[in-house]
Amino acid sequence: MGAAGGQKTERLDEALRQGWVEYWYQPKINLKRRQLAGLETFARIRHPGQGILAAKELLPGASAAAMTELSERALIAALKTNRSLREIGIADICFSVNMTVDGLKRIPIAGLAKKYAGIEESPKLVFDVNEREVMDRIPDTYAIEKNLKRHGFRLAIDDFGSSFLSIRERGQELERVLNVVCGKFRKLAGGLFAEMKLDPALVANCNKSERKRMICENIIRLAHSMGSAAVAISLESKRELETMENMRCDIGQGFLLGEPMSEQMLLSSLRQRAVRRETKPKGRTAA
């Protein structure tokens, strides 16, 4: 295990050093309006011998320094892409960037935004932090959120609720326990997060599982009570999407709604949509 971890660290460091890392973007869709709600930034490794690799394949065992550099480059890429979108007339897109708590403390986010955004006002940025890290470092999270908010940036809690699946109670007792757990979280972290992103394990087959549906409903209510948007990630089927819509989930993300794509593909796709909207025949008005 130690050798494998070392190998993965070396591979990630090498990918960064050789310039093999690039950043792709996955659409986040407003489920009520069926409109683009934002874009999440994902790292991809364009390996000369192995082709395109997801960065997560290299993350286990990676050094903190490599992780921070990966996140900092992701932020810079998102800022540059945001600038490219504005140049073709698409403004106010919110970009999500995955970060660790240490990354948020070390990376000069406001300075980078000022350098690369190309606008006077703050760009719309949301930083996703994993639930487990948030819960382990609540004091740090409070301090980071306060600092980010001064610059117009927000936090999101990622992969939320997977631990709820281990709760053994069923039926009404499960509902009661979920209400208690959600109440404690609301008291602990109310107002900290712009978004609460449901763990993929909860979203998967939520249409077939009463237990998952109940957990998701409680998390969505929790998000709304905290003034946060509920986000269903890793949506892969129409049934999952319909279930989330029925539960009034705010935002959807996943291969069903759009795969991660390079900046070039993203710009091309958005240009085509703009052309289709402009050329779409207008309906007849009532006489």
N, C-alpha and C positions, 0 to 999 in steps of 0.2 A: 504493500500500500504506500509505503514511504517513497519507493522508487517511482511509482506511478504518479504520485502527487508532485514529485520533483520534475518529472517529465512534462506534466501538464503546465507547471509554472514556467518551465523553460519555453514551451511552445507558445504560451500567451506572451511572454516577454519578447520572444523572437518575432511574433506577429506584429507587435507594436513597433519593434525596432525596424523591421523590414518594410513597414508601411502596408501590410496586408489587410489592415482593419479598415472597413468602410461601414457606413451607417445607413440603414434602411428605415422605412417609415410605414407603420400600419395604421389604417384609418380607425378612428373611434366615432361611432355613429349615434347621434341623438335618436333614441328609439321612438319618441313621440312624433318628431318632425321628419324623421328619416333624412336627416341632413348631417353633413360632416361636423363633428363636434370637436375634433382635434386629431393629433397624430402622435403615436408613441414611437420613440427612437429605439431601434434595435441594432446591436453590433453584429456584423458579419465578417468572417475571415475569408478572404479570397486567396486560398492557399495555392501556390503554383503547381503542386502535385496532387492535391486532394480536392480541388474545386472549392465551392462555397460551403463554409462550415458556420453553424450557429455558434456564437461566442460562448454560449452556456456550456458547450462541450469542453471548453478549456478553463472554465472558472473554478471547478473544484481543486483546491490546493494552490490556487493562484495567490501571489503575495498581495498584501494590502496596497503596496505602491503601484503594482500593475493594475489593480482594480480601480484605484483612484485615477490613474492616467486614462484608463478605458472610459471612465465616466466623464472626465474632463473633456476628452476628445468628442464624446457623444454630445455634450452641451455645446461645444463649438460648432459641430456639424449641424445641430438643430438650429442654432442661431443663423448660420449661413444659409440653410435651406429656407428658413423663415424669410430671410432677406430676398432670396430668389423668388419666393411666392409673391411677395409684395411688388416685385418688379414686373410681374405679369398680371397685376391687379387683384391679387388675392391677399386680403389683409385679415388681421385679428384671428389667425389660427393659433390655437393653444398647443404647445409641444410638451409632451411628457418625456422625462428623462429618468431612468433608474439610477438611484444613488444609494450608497451606504451612509450611515450617520457620520462616520469619519470623513467620507468624501465631502459631505455637505459642510463639515467644519473646516476642511483644508482647502477646498477649491474656491478661488476668488470669483464667486458667481456674478456679483454685481459688476465687477470690473470687466469680466469677459463679456457680459451682456452689453455694456457700454461700448466695448471695442468692436464687437462683431455684429450687433443687431442693426446698425445703420439708421437708427431712429432715436429721437430724444427721449420719448417715453419708454417705459419698461415693456419688453416683449412679454407675451403671455407664456409663462412657464409653470409647469407642475412637476414636482420631484417625487417619484415613487420610492417609498421605503418599505421594506418587508415588515410584516406584522410582528414577527418574533423579535426583530431588532428594535422596533419601536417599544415593545413592551419591556424589553430588557434595559432600555435607556430612555425612560420617560423624561427625566430632567434635561438631558441633552436635547431631546426632541422638542420640548417646550422652548428652550433657548434658540434652537435653530429656526423653529416656526416663527418666533417673534422677529428674528433678524430678517428672514426671507420676506415676511409680510411688509416690512418697512420699504422694501424695494418693489412691491407689487407681485411677488412670487408666492406660490402656495405648495403645501405638502399633500401627498396622497398616501394612503396606507394600502399596501399591496398584499395580495394573497391572504385576504382576511377571512377568518372563520373555519379554517381546516380543522382546528382543534375541536370545533363543535361536533364533528362527526364521532368523536370518542365518547360523547355523553351517552350514557346507557339508557336513560329514561325514554319512555315512549308515550305517544298520545298526548293527553292533557298535561301529564307530568313533565314531558319534554318541553311543552310550550311554557310551562311555569319556570322551569330551569333556564330556558333560553331568555325569558324576560328578565330574570335575575342577573344573568351574566351580561346581557346587553346593557342593563341599567348600571352595573358597575363600570363597564367600559365608558358609557356616556359620562358618568361622573368624573372618571379619570382623564378622559381625552376629548371631552366635548369642545367643538369649535376649532380643533387643531387641523382638520383635514378638509381639503376641497373635494376630495373623492375618497370613497371606500370601494376597493376593488375586490369582488368576491373571488375566493380561491377557485382555481379551475376544477378541483375535485368536487366542489359543490355544484358548479355549473353543469358538469358532465352528466348527462342523463337525468337532469333535474325534473324533466317531464315524466319520468318513469318511477321516481322515488318520492313517496309522500314525506319521508324523513328529510330529504334534501330540500324539497319544496318548502317545508316548514322552517328550516334553518335559513334558507335564502330570504323568505318573507320577513323573518325577524331582523336579519341584517339590513335589508332594504328599509324597513321602518326605522331602525337605529340610525342609518345614514341620514334619512330625512329629518329625524328629530334633532340631529346635530348640525343641520344646515349643509350637509354634504350630498354630493351626487353619488348614487349607487351605480357601479360599473360591473357588468358581467363580462368577464374575459374568457377567451378560448371557446367562444360559441362556434359549434360545428354543425348543428342541425336546425332545421326550421322549427321543429318541435321545441327545442331548447329556447329558441328565440321567442316563440309564441308564449311559452311559459314565463319568461322574463318580462315580456310586455304586459302580460296579465297581472303580474306582481308589481307593475309600475316601476320597474327598473329604468333608470334614466338613460344610460349609455351602454351600448353593446360593442364588443370587439372580438374578432376571431376570424378564422379562415372563411366562415360563411359570409361575412360582411366585407372582407377584403384582406388579402395577404400582405405581409411586409414587402415593400418594393424600394428600389433604389431611388435616389433623388431624381434622376433622369426620367424614370418611369412615372414617378409621382407627378412631376411637372407636365409630362405628356398627357397623363390621365386627366388632370384638372383642366388643362387647356381644352381637351376634347369635350368635357362636360360643359365648359363655358360656351363652346361653339354650339353644342346641341341645344342649350337653353336659349341662345340668341336666335337660332334658326327654327325653333319649334313653332308651328303654326298656332296663332292665337284662336281661341274658341270664339264662336259667334256670340255677340251680345244679344240679350233679349230685346225684342222690338218694343 
